[in-house]
Amino acid sequence: MFEILLIAHLILIAMGTGMAFSHLIFLRASSGEAGERGLALAHARRVLGDFTTMVVVFIWITGLMLLWSRYGDPDRTVSAWFYGKIAFVGLFTGAHVMQRLKAARFQGDDYSDLAKRLELWTSLAWLSALLAICLAVVSFTKP
């Protein structure tokens, strides 16, 4: 059961990484767009953000279940890599929340200061998710 949960957790972190990168691409593609194309790209960003929020929730659920299963088995120990991974997942979650808050105010009609901050939070979310998946692979290796 532990291996299946670990597979699901790693897949979810990989999905979060890909979605954060896709959001960055959508943000760049929609800068300066107006009319129907701008509205379609804004809608795509919103839908992608909603899916990413669901993925972040499931990342936390599977991660906490993995932590609980580690403490439940005396043969398995929690490594320092795992705590580093939790820190990056926390950073990913925080960056995703800030990205969603900034995106709610972003209209996409000009590449303003708000758009630059939105791009910063999106980049931070992508980078922290990428580092979290790297640390997840290392933290769950058998001793």
Secondary structure, DSSP 8 states (H G I E B T S, - for coil): -HHHHHHHHHHHHHHHHHHHHHHHHHHHHHTT--HHHHHHHHHHHHHHHHHHHHHHHHHHHHHHHHHHHHHH-TT----HHHHHHHHHHHHHHHHHHHHHHHHHH---SS--HHHHHHHHHHHHHHHHHHHHHHHHHHHT---
